[in-house]
Amino acid sequence: MDTLQQSPPAEPEGGLRRNLKKRHLLMMSLGGTIGTGLFIGIAEPLSSVGPAGTLLAYLFAGSIMLATMMCLGELSCAFPHSGSFQHYALMFMPSPCWSYTIGWLYWFSWVFSLAADLTAAGFIAHQFFPAVPVYMFCLAILLILTAINLTSAKSFGECEYWLSAIKVFAIVLFICAGGVMIYSLMGHSDWHPTLKTDGMWFPHGWEQIVVCMTIVIYSFQGVELVGNAAGETESPHIILPKVILGIGLRIILFYGLAIAVLALVYPHELTPNGQSPFVWVFSHAGIPGADTLMTLVIFSAAVSAANSAIYASSRMLWSMAGDPLCASLLWENERRRRAGVCYFNHGLAGVGVVADPLYSRTAILFISDRQYRAGGLPGMDNHRMVPVSFPTIGA
C-alpha cells in the first residue's frame, strides 16, 4: 500500500461527492462486524465446539477477513469506486458476466438483509410499544434511514458513526465487566475457567469447528463497506491504508477479548435459547437492567445494519448502472452526484420482502429482469442471458 500513497488516484468521471472522513470509515466497518452475529449468534459456537474451538474459529476467520481487506484496500486505493469488487471484476475479468453476477448477488443479499434487520428492529420496538404494529416500526425506520441516506453520504456516515459507537461502547463495557468478574472469581477455590469441556479442548472434534465457521464468518459481514465508501472518501490513497490496518487489528482485538471473557466465565454447556451470552455476563457481574441494556444495543445493531444495507446496495446499483449492467435510469442522476433513484429502488424491494415472501420474490426477479433488459451487457444477447420473463399487469 505504500506505493499507492505516492500520488492520488484520478477522480472517476461522474463520481459521487467525496465527503466521508477517516472516522466514518473506521466506525462504519467496526459497526458492520460488531452486531447480532456476535451479541446473539456466538451462543451456538460456544455450545457446539466449546470456548477454545470458538476462539480458534474466530481468530481464523479474522485472519481471512484481514487478508481480504488488505487485498481490497490495494484495489480501492488505486481505483476508488463505489462499485468496489463488482467494478473491479468488470475491469480485470475477461467476461462482464462475472461483474454482472457479483453485483446482482451482492444487491440481493443486502435486500434480504435489509428486510431481516427491519423486522428484527420492528419486533424489538414492538416489545416496548406493544400497541403499535411491527410493520409500522419497520416502515418508520426505513423512511428515516432512507431520508438520511438521501441527504448526503456524510449524513449516512454520521448516523453510522454514532450507531456503531453504541455497539463499540457495549463491547468495551462487556470486556471491563468480564474482567472485574474474573478478578473477583479468582479468589474462590471452587471457580475453574471454562476453557475445557470434560477435560478436553475440542470435545466434539475438529470437524465441528469447520461446521460452525459458517456462523463465525457471517459475523464479519459488513467490513467490506470500506470498498464501497472508497469512492466517496476524502484522499482515499492516504486514509484507506491506515483505516484497513486499524480495522483489522481492532476487530481481532475486540472479538478476541470478548470471546476470551466468555470462554473463562460463561457456562458454555447451556443450550442456546435466544438469550445473548452478553446478558448472562452483565447480569452476573451485577449490572442492573442488563436485559434491557442489551436489547437496546441489539436494536441499534439492527438499525445500523439496515442503514448499511441501504447504503451498500444503492451504491452497487448505481455502479452497475454506470458500467452499464442495469437500467441507465439509475445513472442519470449523476448530474447531482447522488444515487437517489437507487435508494428508492432498494427501499421498495426491501418493503416487498418484508410485506410478502412469495410475491416479493417474483417482484424482485421481475425488477432485475427488466433492468437487465433495459441496460444489457455490451456485446451480449439480453434475452439469451435472462430467458425467463415475469408477466405482470402493464408489462
DOFIVO-185077 format. One record per residue (C-alpha): residue in three letters; x, y, z. Coordinates in nm, 2 decimals. Example, Ala and Ser with C-alpha at 12.3 -4.5 7.8 and 13.67 -1.06 7.14 Angstrom:
// residues 2
@resn Ala&east 1.23&north -0.45&up 0.78
@resn Ser&east 1.37&north -0.11&up 0.71
END
This chain:
// residues 395
@resn Met&east 0.00&north 0.00&up 0.00
@resn Asp&east 0.30&north 0.23&up 0.05
@resn Thr&east 0.35&north 0.26&up -0.33
@resn Leu&east -0.01&north 0.37&up -0.37
@resn Gln&east 0.03&north 0.66&up -0.13
@resn Gln&east 0.27&north 0.84&up -0.36
@resn Ser&east 0.02&north 1.00&up -0.59
@resn Pro&east -0.36&north 1.05&up -0.55
@resn Pro&east -0.58&north 0.85&up -0.79
@resn Ala&east -0.77&north 1.02&up -1.06
@resn Glu&east -1.13&north 1.12&up -0.98
@resn Pro&east -1.36&north 0.89&up -1.18
@resn Glu&east -1.58&north 1.06&up -1.42
@resn Gly&east -1.93&north 1.12&up -1.29
@resn Gly&east -1.82&north 1.01&up -0.94
@resn Leu&east -2.00&north 1.08&up -0.62
@resn Arg&east -1.91&north 1.36&up -0.37
@resn Arg&east -1.61&north 1.28&up -0.15
@resn Asn&east -1.73&north 1.38&up 0.19
@resn Leu&east -1.66&north 1.07&up 0.41
@resn Lys&east -1.38&north 1.11&up 0.66
@resn Lys&east -1.15&north 0.86&up 0.83
@resn Arg&east -1.36&north 0.83&up 1.14
@resn His&east -1.66&north 0.75&up 0.93
@resn Leu&east -1.49&north 0.46&up 0.76
@resn Leu&east -1.34&north 0.33&up 1.08
@resn Met&east -1.66&north 0.31&up 1.27
@resn Met&east -1.86&north 0.20&up 0.96
@resn Ser&east -1.65&north -0.12&up 0.93
@resn Leu&east -1.64&north -0.18&up 1.31
@resn Gly&east -2.01&north -0.14&up 1.33
@resn Gly&east -2.06&north -0.37&up 1.03
@resn Thr&east -1.88&north -0.66&up 1.20
@resn Ile&east -1.99&north -0.60&up 1.56
@resn Gly&east -2.36&north -0.68&up 1.55
@resn Thr&east -2.62&north -0.95&up 1.62
@resn Gly&east -2.38&north -1.22&up 1.49
@resn Leu&east -2.16&north -1.15&up 1.80
@resn Phe&east -2.42&north -1.05&up 2.05
@resn Ile&east -2.65&north -1.34&up 1.99
@resn Gly&east -2.50&north -1.57&up 1.73
@resn Ile&east -2.20&north -1.65&up 1.94
@resn Ala&east -2.40&north -1.87&up 2.17
@resn Glu&east -2.43&north -2.15&up 1.91
@resn Pro&east -2.05&north -2.19&up 1.86
@resn Leu&east -1.99&north -2.18&up 2.23
@resn Ser&east -2.23&north -2.47&up 2.29
@resn Ser&east -2.13&north -2.68&up 1.99
@resn Val&east -1.74&north -2.65&up 1.98
@resn Gly&east -1.66&north -2.51&up 2.32
@resn Pro&east -1.47&north -2.20&up 2.42
@resn Ala&east -1.13&north -2.30&up 2.28
@resn Gly&east -1.28&north -2.40&up 1.95
@resn Thr&east -1.49&north -2.08&up 1.92
@resn Leu&east -1.18&north -1.87&up 1.99
@resn Leu&east -0.98&north -2.06&up 1.73
@resn Ala&east -1.26&north -2.03&up 1.47
@resn Tyr&east -1.30&north -1.65&up 1.52
@resn Leu&east -0.92&north -1.60&up 1.50
@resn Phe&east -0.90&north -1.80&up 1.18
@resn Ala&east -1.20&north -1.61&up 1.03
@resn Gly&east -1.04&north -1.28&up 1.15
@resn Ser&east -0.72&north -1.36&up 0.97
@resn Ile&east -0.91&north -1.43&up 0.65
@resn Met&east -1.10&north -1.11&up 0.69
@resn Leu&east -0.78&north -0.91&up 0.74
@resn Ala&east -0.61&north -1.07&up 0.43
@resn Thr&east -0.92&north -1.00&up 0.22
@resn Met&east -0.95&north -0.64&up 0.34
@resn Met&east -0.58&north -0.57&up 0.26
@resn Cys&east -0.63&north -0.70&up -0.10
@resn Leu&east -0.95&north -0.50&up -0.13
@resn Gly&east -0.76&north -0.20&up 0.01
@resn Glu&east -0.50&north -0.22&up -0.26
@resn Leu&east -0.76&north -0.20&up -0.53
@resn Ser&east -0.96&north 0.07&up -0.35
@resn Cys&east -0.66&north 0.29&up -0.32
@resn Ala&east -0.56&north 0.25&up -0.68
@resn Phe&east -0.91&north 0.26&up -0.83
@resn Pro&east -1.15&north 0.42&up -0.57
@resn His&east -1.50&north 0.34&up -0.69
@resn Ser&east -1.84&north 0.29&up -0.52
@resn Gly&east -1.89&north -0.04&up -0.70
@resn Ser&east -1.59&north -0.19&up -0.52
@resn Phe&east -1.53&north -0.55&up -0.62
@resn Gln&east -1.82&north -0.55&up -0.87
@resn His&east -1.64&north -0.28&up -1.07
@resn Tyr&east -1.30&north -0.44&up -1.03
@resn Ala&east -1.44&north -0.77&up -1.17
@resn Leu&east -1.55&north -0.57&up -1.48
@resn Met&east -1.21&north -0.41&up -1.51
@resn Phe&east -1.00&north -0.73&up -1.48
@resn Met&east -1.21&north -1.03&up -1.56
@resn Pro&east -1.24&north -1.13&up -1.93
@resn Ser&east -1.62&north -1.15&up -1.93
@resn Pro&east -1.87&north -0.90&up -1.79
@resn Cys&east -2.08&north -1.19&up -1.67
@resn Trp&east -1.86&north -1.21&up -1.36
@resn Ser&east -1.93&north -0.85&up -1.27
@resn Tyr&east -2.30&north -0.88&up -1.35
@resn Thr&east -2.34&north -1.19&up -1.13
@resn Ile&east -2.13&north -1.04&up -0.84
@resn Gly&east -2.32&north -0.71&up -0.85
@resn Trp&east -2.67&north -0.86&up -0.85
@resn Leu&east -2.59&north -1.13&up -0.59
@resn Tyr&east -2.45&north -0.86&up -0.36
@resn Trp&east -2.75&north -0.64&up -0.42
@resn Phe&east -2.99&north -0.93&up -0.35
@resn Ser&east -2.80&north -1.02&up -0.02
@resn Trp&east -2.84&north -0.66&up 0.11
@resn Val&east -3.21&north -0.65&up 0.01
@resn Phe&east -3.29&north -0.96&up 0.21
@resn Ser&east -3.06&north -0.84&up 0.49
@resn Leu&east -3.25&north -0.51&up 0.50
@resn Ala&east -3.58&north -0.69&up 0.54
@resn Ala&east -3.44&north -0.91&up 0.82
@resn Asp&east -3.29&north -0.61&up 1.00
@resn Leu&east -3.60&north -0.41&up 0.97
@resn Thr&east -3.81&north -0.70&up 1.10
@resn Ala&east -3.57&north -0.75&up 1.39
@resn Ala&east -3.57&north -0.38&up 1.48
@resn Gly&east -3.95&north -0.37&up 1.45
@resn Phe&east -4.00&north -0.67&up 1.68
@resn Ile&east -3.77&north -0.51&up 1.94
@resn Ala&east -3.95&north -0.18&up 1.93
@resn His&east -4.28&north -0.36&up 1.95
@resn Gln&east -4.17&north -0.51&up 2.29
@resn Phe&east -4.16&north -0.15&up 2.43
@resn Phe&east -4.47&north -0.02&up 2.25
@resn Pro&east -4.70&north -0.32&up 2.20
@resn Ala&east -4.99&north -0.11&up 2.08
@resn Val&east -4.80&north -0.02&up 1.76
@resn Pro&east -4.78&north -0.30&up 1.50
@resn Val&east -4.45&north -0.43&up 1.39
@resn Tyr&east -4.48&north -0.33&up 1.03
@resn Met&east -4.53&north 0.04&up 1.13
@resn Phe&east -4.20&north 0.04&up 1.31
@resn Cys&east -4.04&north -0.13&up 1.00
@resn Leu&east -4.18&north 0.14&up 0.77
@resn Ala&east -4.09&north 0.42&up 1.00
@resn Ile&east -3.73&north 0.31&up 1.04
@resn Leu&east -3.70&north 0.25&up 0.66
@resn Leu&east -3.83&north 0.60&up 0.59
@resn Ile&east -3.60&north 0.77&up 0.84
@resn Leu&east -3.29&north 0.58&up 0.72
@resn Thr&east -3.38&north 0.65&up 0.35
@resn Ala&east -3.42&north 1.02&up 0.42
@resn Ile&east -3.08&north 1.02&up 0.60
@resn Asn&east -2.91&north 0.85&up 0.31
@resn Leu&east -3.08&north 1.07&up 0.05
@resn Thr&east -2.94&north 1.38&up 0.23
@resn Ser&east -2.58&north 1.30&up 0.16
@resn Ala&east -2.31&north 1.04&up 0.22
@resn Lys&east -2.18&north 1.24&up 0.51
@resn Ser&east -2.52&north 1.21&up 0.68
@resn Phe&east -2.50&north 0.84&up 0.64
@resn Gly&east -2.15&north 0.84&up 0.78
@resn Glu&east -2.25&north 1.04&up 1.08
@resn Cys&east -2.55&north 0.82&up 1.15
@resn Glu&east -2.35&north 0.51&up 1.12
@resn Tyr&east -2.07&north 0.66&up 1.33
@resn Trp&east -2.30&north 0.70&up 1.63
@resn Leu&east -2.49&north 0.38&up 1.59
@resn Ser&east -2.15&north 0.19&up 1.57
@resn Ala&east -2.03&north 0.38&up 1.87
@resn Ile&east -2.31&north 0.23&up 2.08
@resn Lys&east -2.20&north -0.12&up 1.98
@resn Val&east -1.83&north -0.05&up 2.04
@resn Phe&east -1.92&north 0.10&up 2.38
@resn Ala&east -2.12&north -0.21&up 2.47
@resn Ile&east -1.82&north -0.43&up 2.38
@resn Val&east -1.58&north -0.23&up 2.59
@resn Leu&east -1.82&north -0.23&up 2.88
@resn Phe&east -1.86&north -0.60&up 2.84
@resn Ile&east -1.49&north -0.66&up 2.85
@resn Cys&east -1.45&north -0.44&up 3.15
@resn Ala&east -1.74&north -0.61&up 3.33
@resn Gly&east -1.60&north -0.95&up 3.24
@resn Gly&east -1.25&north -0.85&up 3.37
@resn Val&east -1.39&north -0.74&up 3.70
@resn Met&east -1.59&north -1.06&up 3.72
@resn Ile&east -1.29&north -1.28&up 3.65
@resn Tyr&east -1.08&north -1.09&up 3.91
@resn Ser&east -1.34&north -1.14&up 4.18
@resn Leu&east -1.38&north -1.51&up 4.10
@resn Met&east -1.00&north -1.58&up 4.11
@resn Gly&east -1.02&north -1.57&up 4.49
@resn His&east -1.27&north -1.85&up 4.51
@resn Ser&east -1.12&north -2.20&up 4.53
@resn Asp&east -1.43&north -2.36&up 4.37
@resn Trp&east -1.40&north -2.15&up 4.05
@resn His&east -1.25&north -2.31&up 3.74
@resn Pro&east -1.21&north -2.14&up 3.40
@resn Thr&east -1.45&north -2.30&up 3.14
@resn Leu&east -1.19&north -2.33&up 2.87
@resn Lys&east -1.22&north -2.70&up 2.86
@resn Thr&east -1.52&north -2.93&up 2.82
@resn Asp&east -1.49&north -3.27&up 3.01
@resn Gly&east -1.12&north -3.21&up 3.03
@resn Met&east -1.08&north -3.17&up 2.65
@resn Trp&east -1.00&north -2.86&up 2.44
@resn Phe&east -1.21&north -2.97&up 2.15
@resn Pro&east -1.47&north -3.21&up 2.28
@resn His&east -1.66&north -3.26&up 1.95
@resn Gly&east -1.35&north -3.28&up 1.73
@resn Trp&east -1.20&north -3.06&up 1.47
@resn Glu&east -1.48&north -3.13&up 1.22
@resn Gln&east -1.73&north -2.93&up 1.43
@resn Ile&east -1.51&north -2.63&up 1.42
@resn Val&east -1.54&north -2.63&up 1.04
@resn Val&east -1.91&north -2.66&up 1.06
@resn Cys&east -1.95&north -2.36&up 1.29
@resn Met&east -1.74&north -2.15&up 1.06
@resn Thr&east -2.05&north -2.06&up 0.86
@resn Ile&east -2.19&north -1.88&up 1.17
@resn Val&east -1.85&north -1.73&up 1.25
@resn Ile&east -1.78&north -1.59&up 0.90
@resn Tyr&east -2.13&north -1.44&up 0.89
@resn Ser&east -2.03&north -1.22&up 1.19
@resn Phe&east -1.77&north -1.04&up 0.98
@resn Gln&east -2.02&north -0.94&up 0.71
@resn Gly&east -2.01&north -0.57&up 0.66
@resn Val&east -1.64&north -0.50&up 0.69
@resn Glu&east -1.62&north -0.47&up 0.30
@resn Leu&east -1.82&north -0.15&up 0.31
@resn Val&east -1.49&north 0.03&up 0.32
@resn Gly&east -1.45&north -0.06&up -0.05
@resn Asn&east -1.79&north 0.08&up -0.14
@resn Ala&east -1.72&north 0.40&up 0.06
@resn Ala&east -1.38&north 0.45&up -0.11
@resn Gly&east -1.54&north 0.64&up -0.40
@resn Glu&east -1.68&north 0.89&up -0.15
@resn Thr&east -1.38&north 0.93&up 0.08
@resn Glu&east -1.15&north 1.23&up 0.11
@resn Ser&east -0.80&north 1.13&up -0.01
@resn Pro&east -0.86&north 0.76&up -0.02
@resn His&east -0.50&north 0.69&up -0.12
@resn Ile&east -0.39&north 0.82&up 0.22
@resn Ile&east -0.68&north 0.73&up 0.45
@resn Leu&east -0.76&north 0.37&up 0.34
@resn Pro&east -0.43&north 0.20&up 0.42
@resn Lys&east -0.45&north 0.34&up 0.78
@resn Val&east -0.81&north 0.26&up 0.82
@resn Ile&east -0.79&north -0.10&up 0.69
@resn Leu&east -0.50&north -0.20&up 0.91
@resn Gly&east -0.67&north -0.03&up 1.21
@resn Ile&east -1.00&north -0.20&up 1.14
@resn Gly&east -0.84&north -0.55&up 1.12
@resn Leu&east -0.65&north -0.51&up 1.44
@resn Arg&east -0.94&north -0.36&up 1.63
@resn Ile&east -1.18&north -0.63&up 1.52
@resn Ile&east -0.95&north -0.91&up 1.61
@resn Leu&east -0.88&north -0.74&up 1.95
@resn Phe&east -1.25&north -0.68&up 2.03
@resn Tyr&east -1.36&north -1.02&up 1.92
@resn Gly&east -1.06&north -1.20&up 2.09
@resn Leu&east -1.11&north -1.02&up 2.42
@resn Ala&east -1.49&north -1.07&up 2.42
@resn Ile&east -1.46&north -1.44&up 2.34
@resn Ala&east -1.19&north -1.48&up 2.60
@resn Val&east -1.41&north -1.34&up 2.86
@resn Leu&east -1.70&north -1.57&up 2.76
@resn Ala&east -1.45&north -1.86&up 2.75
@resn Leu&east -1.35&north -1.80&up 3.11
@resn Val&east -1.68&north -1.73&up 3.28
@resn Tyr&east -1.98&north -1.83&up 3.06
@resn Pro&east -2.12&north -2.18&up 3.11
@resn His&east -2.10&north -2.29&up 2.75
@resn Glu&east -2.29&north -2.61&up 2.81
@resn Leu&east -2.61&north -2.40&up 2.83
@resn Thr&east -2.84&north -2.47&up 2.54
@resn Pro&east -2.89&north -2.16&up 2.32
@resn Asn&east -3.24&north -2.03&up 2.39
@resn Gly&east -3.23&north -1.69&up 2.21
@resn Gln&east -3.07&north -1.51&up 2.51
@resn Ser&east -2.75&north -1.33&up 2.45
@resn Pro&east -2.45&north -1.46&up 2.65
@resn Phe&east -2.36&north -1.10&up 2.70
@resn Val&east -2.68&north -1.06&up 2.91
@resn Trp&east -2.57&north -1.35&up 3.12
@resn Val&east -2.23&north -1.20&up 3.19
@resn Phe&east -2.38&north -0.85&up 3.26
@resn Ser&east -2.64&north -0.99&up 3.50
@resn His&east -2.38&north -1.20&up 3.69
@resn Ala&east -2.15&north -0.90&up 3.70
@resn Gly&east -2.42&north -0.71&up 3.90
@resn Ile&east -2.51&north -0.46&up 3.63
@resn Pro&east -2.88&north -0.37&up 3.67
@resn Gly&east -3.11&north -0.38&up 3.37
@resn Ala&east -2.87&north -0.59&up 3.17
@resn Asp&east -3.15&north -0.74&up 2.96
@resn Thr&east -3.29&north -0.40&up 2.87
@resn Leu&east -2.94&north -0.26&up 2.80
@resn Met&east -2.86&north -0.54&up 2.56
@resn Thr&east -3.20&north -0.52&up 2.39
@resn Leu&east -3.13&north -0.15&up 2.31
@resn Val&east -2.78&north -0.24&up 2.19
@resn Ile&east -2.92&north -0.51&up 1.96
@resn Phe&east -3.18&north -0.27&up 1.84
@resn Ser&east -2.91&north -0.02&up 1.75
@resn Ala&east -2.72&north -0.30&up 1.58
@resn Ala&east -3.03&north -0.39&up 1.37
@resn Val&east -3.08&north -0.03&up 1.27
@resn Ser&east -2.71&north 0.01&up 1.19
@resn Ala&east -2.72&north -0.30&up 0.97
@resn Ala&east -3.03&north -0.17&up 0.79
@resn Asn&east -2.86&north 0.16&up 0.74
@resn Ser&east -2.55&north -0.01&up 0.59
@resn Ala&east -2.78&north -0.22&up 0.37
@resn Ile&east -2.94&north 0.08&up 0.21
@resn Tyr&east -2.60&north 0.25&up 0.15
@resn Ala&east -2.41&north -0.05&up 0.01
@resn Ser&east -2.69&north -0.18&up -0.21
@resn Ser&east -2.77&north 0.17&up -0.36
@resn Arg&east -2.40&north 0.22&up -0.44
@resn Met&east -2.38&north -0.12&up -0.60
@resn Leu&east -2.69&north -0.04&up -0.81
@resn Trp&east -2.55&north 0.30&up -0.90
@resn Ser&east -2.22&north 0.14&up -1.01
@resn Met&east -2.38&north -0.13&up -1.22
@resn Ala&east -2.60&north 0.14&up -1.40
@resn Gly&east -2.28&north 0.33&up -1.49
@resn Asp&east -2.09&north 0.03&up -1.61
@resn Pro&east -2.37&north -0.04&up -1.76
@resn Leu&east -2.51&north -0.36&up -1.62
@resn Cys&east -2.86&north -0.24&up -1.54
@resn Ala&east -3.11&north 0.03&up -1.64
@resn Ser&east -2.94&north 0.36&up -1.73
@resn Leu&east -3.22&north 0.55&up -1.55
@resn Leu&east -3.03&north 0.48&up -1.22
@resn Trp&east -2.72&north 0.66&up -1.36
@resn Glu&east -2.90&north 0.97&up -1.50
@resn Asn&east -2.89&north 1.14&up -1.15
@resn Glu&east -2.51&north 1.16&up -1.18
@resn Arg&east -2.55&north 1.53&up -1.26
@resn Arg&east -2.64&north 1.58&up -0.89
@resn Arg&east -2.37&north 1.33&up -0.80
@resn Arg&east -2.61&north 1.14&up -0.58
@resn Ala&east -2.75&north 0.79&up -0.60
@resn Gly&east -3.11&north 0.90&up -0.52
@resn Val&east -3.30&north 0.67&up -0.76
@resn Cys&east -3.11&north 0.37&up -0.63
@resn Tyr&east -3.23&north 0.44&up -0.28
@resn Phe&east -3.60&north 0.42&up -0.38
@resn Asn&east -3.53&north 0.11&up -0.59
@resn His&east -3.37&north -0.07&up -0.30
@resn Gly&east -3.63&north 0.06&up -0.05
@resn Leu&east -3.92&north -0.07&up -0.25
@resn Ala&east -3.76&north -0.41&up -0.28
@resn Gly&east -3.69&north -0.42&up 0.09
@resn Val&east -4.06&north -0.33&up 0.17
@resn Gly&east -4.17&north -0.61&up -0.07
@resn Val&east -3.96&north -0.87&up 0.11
@resn Val&east -4.10&north -0.76&up 0.45
@resn Ala&east -4.46&north -0.75&up 0.32
@resn Asp&east -4.49&north -1.08&up 0.14
@resn Pro&east -4.23&north -1.36&up 0.10
@resn Leu&east -4.39&north -1.51&up -0.21
@resn Tyr&east -4.49&north -1.21&up -0.42
@resn Ser&east -4.18&north -1.01&up -0.32
@resn Arg&east -3.96&north -1.28&up -0.48
@resn Thr&east -4.15&north -1.25&up -0.80
@resn Ala&east -4.14&north -0.87&up -0.79
@resn Ile&east -3.76&north -0.86&up -0.73
@resn Leu&east -3.69&north -1.11&up -1.00
@resn Phe&east -3.91&north -0.90&up -1.23
@resn Ile&east -3.73&north -0.58&up -1.14
@resn Ser&east -3.39&north -0.74&up -1.21
@resn Asp&east -3.51&north -0.90&up -1.53
@resn Arg&east -3.65&north -0.57&up -1.67
@resn Gln&east -3.34&north -0.37&up -1.55
@resn Tyr&east -3.12&north -0.61&up -1.72
@resn Arg&east -3.31&north -0.60&up -2.05
@resn Ala&east -3.31&north -0.22&up -2.03
@resn Gly&east -2.93&north -0.20&up -1.96
@resn Gly&east -2.79&north -0.52&up -2.10
@resn Leu&east -2.44&north -0.64&up -2.12
@resn Pro&east -2.22&north -0.50&up -2.41
@resn Gly&east -2.19&north -0.74&up -2.69
@resn Met&east -2.43&north -1.00&up -2.55
@resn Asp&east -2.79&north -1.11&up -2.62
@resn Asn&east -3.00&north -0.99&up -2.33
@resn His&east -3.29&north -1.24&up -2.39
@resn Arg&east -3.04&north -1.53&up -2.41
@resn Met&east -2.89&north -1.44&up -2.08
@resn Val&east -3.22&north -1.39&up -1.89
@resn Pro&east -3.46&north -1.63&up -2.07
@resn Val&east -3.74&north -1.60&up -1.81
@resn Ser&east -3.98&north -1.31&up -1.83
@resn Phe&east -4.22&north -1.24&up -1.54
@resn Pro&east -4.56&north -1.13&up -1.68
@resn Thr&east -4.73&north -0.86&up -1.47
@resn Ile&east -5.01&north -0.61&up -1.53
@resn Gly&east -4.89&north -0.35&up -1.77
@resn Ala&east -4.57&north -0.52&up -1.86
END
